[in-house]
């Protein structure tokens, strides 16, 4: 394992984590709207928006990779980290 491979994998892991955290902020906002709703609000639409935000956080939507991408990056990083250093 080359140190630069591990560093590159760590950079990718951090990037994927940052994307997930950004999506989770959107989930939190959508959940707050649902929780703050009253009887006059369209709960069904608010829940649909929340569901879309959760789906985007999990899958990343069209351009990102979401939590699935983070899982792949994490797996690769941990595998590289576990390999003994080559001399």
PyMOL commands that set and color helices and strands:
alter all, ss='L'
color gray80, all
select helices_A, chain A and resi 3-36+43-59+66-82
alter helices_A, ss='H'
color red, helices_A
deselect
rebuild
show_as cartoon
